[in-house]
């Protein structure tokens, strides 16, 4: 009788996880249910065993894994063109440094313009880089987003950060779709980290001093920094998303990135070859997003440094957790359409248009 009751209770709990609102595949719902019901240590052990024993090959990247870089839009001006009437605005993304020992493939490190602003200057550029000469098959896609052209948004999901009544409906606001530049994933589950979430006067989990933080102010400007040092709470702050500690600071990798312990998750997490993502800023405050499959934390950090991030945090990791779509009109004055930053990214290109279980970011034209 006791066994039957336990079986029913487990079945009900698992069923509720499978039917919980918000977009998430079966594998993610199952793994997170196991984690939430006493199996976190087992999941961590299995992930460490699997992802550390399946390194990517040291060979040329598979062409099918390379980004499908967009063609320039009609009316695109050169990357070096200045922004009229915007003193101090940088003209384009920084030069990508190809890591030593890498044999570059075609178009590696070459910035390709994305969606145009209202003056015909690209608000975003994309490229890619091989971050590790000992695993040359790994490709990290990079997106650079001009801060002066764009407005950042943080949206709570249906299960992360937790709680009901968040104002955004766990999706991109319908009125913002036509001005989308990019949609991308946020950070780890809050049960798996020390860090907080804040949106428009409401907290979910306390903000932690020293944590790597993505901060959005009332003008929509997004920055990345260490909470309590680079960024703090003020009346101008409308959103904060914390995730572990900085992995890039002062333009260099933080000490201990390659170690099996430290402030970046459970032991050996840093050495897993898996999907990873990160977000940083360049010297002028523009956003830099990096993502790729088969990457250790050291590789992710190397890609961010190569793209000239001055400060950066790791965002989410593993299959179905890492996602970025660029958005642009399909024709002059036509509707916008999404395209994945990497063709191998799981999920639909229009993820986050419907309610999602995880919190996420999106960027619109200013």
C-alpha positions as CSV (number, residue, x, y, z in Angstrom):
1,X,0.0,0.0,0.0
2,X,2.8,2.4,1.0
3,X,4.7,1.6,-2.3
4,X,1.5,2.2,-4.3
5,X,1.0,5.6,-2.7
6,X,4.6,6.5,-3.3
7,X,4.3,5.5,-7.0
8,X,1.2,7.5,-7.4
9,X,2.8,10.6,-5.7
10,X,5.9,10.3,-7.9
11,X,3.7,9.9,-11.0
12,X,1.6,13.0,-10.1
13,X,4.7,15.1,-9.4
14,X,6.3,14.1,-12.7
15,X,3.1,14.6,-14.6
16,X,2.8,18.1,-13.2
17,X,6.3,18.8,-14.4
18,X,5.5,17.6,-17.9
19,X,2.3,19.7,-18.1
20,X,3.7,22.9,-16.5
21,X,3.0,25.9,-18.7
22,X,5.7,27.4,-20.9
23,X,7.9,26.1,-23.7
24,X,10.4,23.4,-22.7
25,X,11.2,20.0,-24.3
26,X,10.6,16.7,-22.6
27,X,14.3,16.1,-21.9
28,X,14.6,19.5,-20.0
29,X,11.4,18.9,-18.1
30,X,12.6,15.5,-17.0
31,X,16.1,16.4,-16.0
32,X,14.9,19.4,-14.0
33,X,12.2,17.3,-12.3
34,X,14.9,14.8,-11.2
35,X,17.0,17.7,-9.9
36,X,14.1,19.2,-8.0
37,X,13.3,15.8,-6.4
38,X,16.6,14.9,-4.8
39,X,18.5,13.9,-7.8
40,X,20.7,16.9,-8.4
41,X,23.9,15.1,-7.3
42,X,23.1,12.2,-9.7
43,X,22.5,14.6,-12.6
44,X,25.7,16.5,-11.9
45,X,27.7,13.2,-11.7
46,X,26.2,12.0,-15.0
47,X,26.8,15.3,-16.8
48,X,30.4,15.5,-15.6
49,X,31.1,11.9,-16.6
50,X,29.5,12.3,-20.1
51,X,30.6,15.8,-21.1
52,X,34.2,15.4,-20.0
53,X,34.7,12.1,-21.8
54,X,33.4,13.2,-25.2
55,X,35.8,15.9,-26.3
56,X,35.3,17.5,-29.8
57,X,37.9,16.4,-32.4
58,X,40.9,18.5,-33.3
59,X,40.0,18.9,-36.9
60,X,38.6,21.6,-39.3
61,X,35.1,22.7,-38.4
62,X,32.2,20.9,-40.1
63,X,30.8,23.3,-42.6
64,X,27.3,22.5,-41.5
65,X,28.2,23.8,-38.0
66,X,29.4,27.2,-39.2
67,X,27.0,30.2,-38.8
68,X,24.8,31.0,-41.7
69,X,25.9,34.6,-41.9
70,X,23.3,37.0,-43.3
71,X,23.9,38.9,-46.5
72,X,24.1,42.7,-46.1
73,X,20.7,44.4,-46.2
74,X,19.9,46.9,-48.8
75,X,21.0,50.4,-47.7
76,X,23.7,49.1,-45.4
77,X,26.5,51.6,-44.7
78,X,30.0,50.6,-44.1
79,X,30.9,49.4,-40.6
80,X,33.3,52.4,-40.2
81,X,30.6,55.0,-40.9
82,X,30.0,57.4,-38.1
83,X,26.7,58.0,-36.4
84,X,25.5,61.5,-37.2
85,X,24.6,63.5,-34.1
86,X,25.8,60.8,-31.7
87,X,29.1,62.0,-30.1
88,X,31.2,59.3,-28.7
89,X,29.3,56.5,-30.4
90,X,31.6,53.8,-31.8
91,X,31.4,53.1,-35.5
92,X,31.5,49.4,-35.4
93,X,32.6,46.2,-33.6
94,X,36.2,45.7,-32.5
95,X,38.7,43.5,-34.5
96,X,38.4,39.9,-33.5
97,X,41.7,38.3,-32.4
98,X,42.2,34.8,-33.9
99,X,43.7,32.7,-31.1
100,X,47.3,31.6,-31.6
101,X,47.6,28.2,-33.3
102,X,44.3,28.5,-35.1
103,X,44.2,28.1,-38.9
104,X,41.3,30.4,-39.8
105,X,38.5,29.2,-42.1
106,X,36.8,31.4,-44.6
107,X,35.1,34.5,-43.0
108,X,36.3,33.7,-39.5
109,X,36.5,36.9,-37.6
110,X,34.8,38.9,-40.3
111,X,31.9,40.9,-39.0
112,X,28.7,40.7,-41.0
113,X,26.1,43.4,-40.5
114,X,22.6,42.5,-39.3
115,X,19.5,44.6,-38.8
116,X,19.8,48.2,-39.7
117,X,18.8,51.1,-37.4
118,X,16.7,54.0,-38.7
119,X,19.7,55.7,-40.2
120,X,20.9,52.7,-42.2
121,X,23.7,51.7,-39.8
122,X,23.8,48.1,-38.6
123,X,22.6,47.8,-35.0
124,X,24.2,44.3,-34.8
125,X,27.1,42.4,-36.4
126,X,27.8,38.7,-36.2
127,X,30.9,36.5,-36.8
128,X,32.5,33.4,-35.5
129,X,35.9,32.2,-34.1
130,X,37.6,28.9,-33.2
131,X,38.5,29.4,-29.5
132,X,40.8,26.5,-29.0
133,X,43.7,25.2,-31.2
134,X,43.6,21.8,-29.5
135,X,39.9,21.4,-30.4
136,X,39.8,23.2,-33.8
137,X,36.4,21.7,-34.7
138,X,34.7,23.9,-32.1
139,X,33.1,27.1,-33.4
140,X,31.9,30.0,-31.2
141,X,29.4,32.3,-32.8
142,X,29.6,36.0,-31.8
143,X,27.1,38.8,-31.9
144,X,28.0,42.4,-31.3
145,X,25.0,44.7,-30.5
146,X,25.4,48.5,-30.6
147,X,24.3,50.0,-27.3
148,X,23.3,53.4,-28.6
149,X,20.9,51.8,-31.2
150,X,19.1,49.3,-29.0
151,X,17.0,48.8,-25.9
152,X,17.4,45.7,-23.7
153,X,14.6,43.8,-22.0
154,X,14.7,41.0,-19.3
155,X,11.6,38.7,-19.2
156,X,10.7,36.3,-16.4
157,X,9.7,32.8,-17.5
158,X,6.9,30.6,-16.3
159,X,9.2,28.7,-13.9
160,X,12.4,30.8,-13.7
161,X,13.0,32.8,-11.6
162,X,9.8,31.6,-9.9
163,X,6.7,33.1,-8.6
164,X,3.5,34.3,-10.3
165,X,2.3,37.6,-11.7
166,X,5.4,38.8,-13.6
167,X,4.1,41.4,-16.0
168,X,5.6,40.2,-19.3
169,X,3.7,37.0,-19.9
170,X,7.0,35.0,-20.3
171,X,7.3,36.1,-23.9
172,X,8.4,39.0,-26.1
173,X,5.8,41.7,-25.8
174,X,3.7,41.5,-29.0
175,X,4.2,45.2,-29.7
176,X,8.0,44.8,-29.7
177,X,8.2,42.0,-32.3
178,X,8.4,44.4,-35.3
179,X,11.5,46.1,-33.8
180,X,13.3,43.0,-32.6
181,X,17.1,42.8,-33.1
182,X,17.9,39.7,-31.1
183,X,16.4,37.2,-28.6
184,X,18.7,35.1,-26.4
185,X,18.9,32.9,-23.3
186,X,19.5,34.1,-19.8
187,X,21.4,32.2,-17.0
188,X,21.3,29.1,-14.9
189,X,18.3,28.0,-12.8
190,X,18.3,29.8,-9.4
191,X,18.4,26.5,-7.5
192,X,21.8,25.9,-9.0
193,X,23.5,29.2,-8.1
194,X,23.9,32.0,-5.6
195,X,22.4,35.0,-7.4
196,X,19.3,37.1,-7.7
197,X,16.7,38.5,-10.1
198,X,15.1,41.9,-10.1
199,X,12.6,43.4,-12.4
200,X,10.7,46.7,-12.1
201,X,10.7,46.8,-8.3
202,X,10.2,43.1,-7.6
203,X,12.9,40.7,-6.4
204,X,13.0,36.9,-6.8
205,X,16.1,35.7,-4.9
206,X,18.3,38.3,-3.3
207,X,21.0,40.1,-5.3
208,X,24.5,38.9,-4.2
209,X,27.5,41.2,-3.7
210,X,30.3,40.0,-6.0
211,X,28.1,38.2,-8.4
212,X,28.4,38.7,-12.2
213,X,25.4,40.7,-13.1
214,X,23.5,41.8,-16.3
215,X,21.9,45.2,-15.5
216,X,19.4,47.2,-17.5
217,X,18.6,50.8,-16.8
218,X,15.6,53.0,-17.5
219,X,16.9,54.0,-20.9
220,X,17.2,50.3,-21.9
221,X,21.0,50.4,-21.7
222,X,22.5,47.0,-20.8
223,X,25.8,46.5,-19.0
224,X,27.6,43.6,-17.4
225,X,29.7,43.9,-14.2
226,X,30.4,42.7,-10.7
227,X,27.6,43.6,-8.3
228,X,28.8,46.0,-5.6
229,X,31.8,47.1,-7.6
230,X,30.8,48.0,-11.2
231,X,27.1,48.0,-10.8
232,X,24.8,48.7,-7.8
233,X,21.1,49.3,-7.2
234,X,19.8,52.8,-8.0
235,X,16.6,54.4,-9.0
236,X,17.7,54.1,-12.7
237,X,18.0,50.3,-12.5
238,X,14.9,48.4,-13.9
239,X,16.3,44.8,-14.2
240,X,19.1,42.7,-12.9
241,X,20.0,39.1,-13.7
242,X,22.9,37.5,-11.8
243,X,24.8,34.4,-12.8
244,X,27.8,33.1,-10.9
245,X,30.9,35.3,-11.1
246,X,32.6,37.2,-13.9
247,X,34.6,35.1,-16.3
248,X,36.2,38.0,-18.0
249,X,37.4,41.1,-16.2
250,X,39.6,44.0,-17.4
251,X,39.7,42.3,-20.8
252,X,41.3,39.1,-19.5
253,X,40.1,35.6,-18.3
254,X,39.6,35.4,-14.6
255,X,42.2,33.3,-12.8
256,X,41.0,29.7,-12.1
257,X,38.7,29.4,-15.2
258,X,40.3,26.1,-16.1
259,X,40.3,24.7,-12.6
260,X,38.0,21.9,-11.5
261,X,36.5,24.1,-8.7
262,X,35.9,27.7,-8.1
263,X,32.9,30.1,-8.3
264,X,31.5,28.8,-11.6
265,X,29.3,25.9,-10.6
266,X,29.8,22.4,-9.2
267,X,33.2,20.7,-9.2
268,X,34.5,19.9,-12.8
269,X,31.6,21.7,-14.4
270,X,34.1,24.0,-16.1
271,X,35.7,21.1,-18.0
272,X,32.5,19.8,-19.6
273,X,32.5,19.9,-23.4
274,X,29.0,21.2,-24.0
275,X,26.8,24.0,-25.2
276,X,27.7,27.2,-23.4
277,X,26.9,30.9,-23.7
278,X,28.2,34.2,-22.3
279,X,27.4,37.9,-22.4
280,X,29.8,40.8,-22.0
281,X,30.5,44.4,-23.0
282,X,33.3,45.9,-25.0
283,X,35.3,49.0,-24.0
284,X,32.5,51.3,-25.2
285,X,29.6,49.5,-23.5
286,X,28.3,47.6,-26.5
287,X,27.0,44.0,-25.9
288,X,28.9,40.9,-27.0
289,X,27.1,37.6,-26.9
290,X,29.0,34.3,-27.5
291,X,27.7,30.7,-27.9
292,X,28.9,27.4,-29.1
293,X,28.7,23.6,-28.7
294,X,31.5,21.4,-27.3
295,X,33.0,24.2,-25.3
296,X,34.6,24.2,-21.9
297,X,34.4,27.3,-19.7
298,X,38.0,28.1,-20.8
299,X,36.9,28.0,-24.5
300,X,33.9,30.3,-23.9
301,X,36.1,32.7,-22.0
302,X,38.7,32.7,-24.8
303,X,36.1,33.5,-27.4
304,X,34.8,36.4,-25.4
305,X,38.3,37.8,-25.0
306,X,39.0,37.3,-28.7
307,X,35.9,39.4,-29.4
308,X,37.3,42.1,-27.1
309,X,34.9,41.8,-24.2
310,X,36.2,43.8,-21.2
311,X,33.8,42.2,-18.7
312,X,31.6,39.1,-19.2
313,X,29.5,36.4,-17.4
314,X,28.7,32.9,-18.4
315,X,25.0,32.5,-19.2
316,X,23.2,29.2,-19.5
317,X,24.7,25.9,-20.7
318,X,23.8,22.5,-22.2
319,X,21.5,21.5,-25.0
320,X,18.2,23.4,-25.3
321,X,19.4,26.0,-22.8
322,X,21.6,28.0,-25.2
323,X,19.8,30.0,-27.8
324,X,20.2,33.2,-29.8
325,X,18.2,34.4,-32.8
326,X,18.9,37.5,-34.9
327,X,15.9,39.3,-36.3
328,X,15.6,41.5,-39.5
329,X,13.0,42.3,-42.1
330,X,12.8,39.8,-44.9
331,X,12.4,42.6,-47.4
332,X,12.5,46.4,-47.4
333,X,9.7,47.5,-45.0
334,X,8.6,43.9,-44.7
335,X,7.9,41.8,-41.6
336,X,10.8,40.7,-39.4
337,X,12.0,37.1,-39.4
338,X,14.3,35.2,-37.1
339,X,17.4,33.2,-37.9
340,X,19.5,31.2,-35.4
341,X,23.0,32.4,-34.6
342,X,24.2,28.8,-35.1
343,X,22.3,26.4,-37.4
344,X,22.9,23.6,-34.9
345,X,21.1,25.4,-32.0
346,X,18.2,23.4,-30.8
347,X,14.8,25.1,-30.5
348,X,12.7,26.9,-33.1
349,X,14.1,30.2,-34.5
350,X,11.1,32.0,-33.1
351,X,11.6,30.8,-29.5
352,X,10.4,33.3,-26.9
353,X,7.6,34.6,-29.1
354,X,5.4,32.1,-27.1
355,X,5.7,31.8,-23.3
356,X,8.9,30.1,-22.2
357,X,9.7,28.4,-18.9
358,X,13.1,30.1,-18.6
359,X,13.8,33.8,-18.2
360,X,15.4,35.4,-21.2
361,X,16.6,38.6,-22.9
362,X,15.5,40.4,-26.0
363,X,16.8,43.5,-27.7
364,X,14.8,46.0,-29.8
365,X,15.7,49.0,-31.9
366,X,15.8,52.3,-30.0
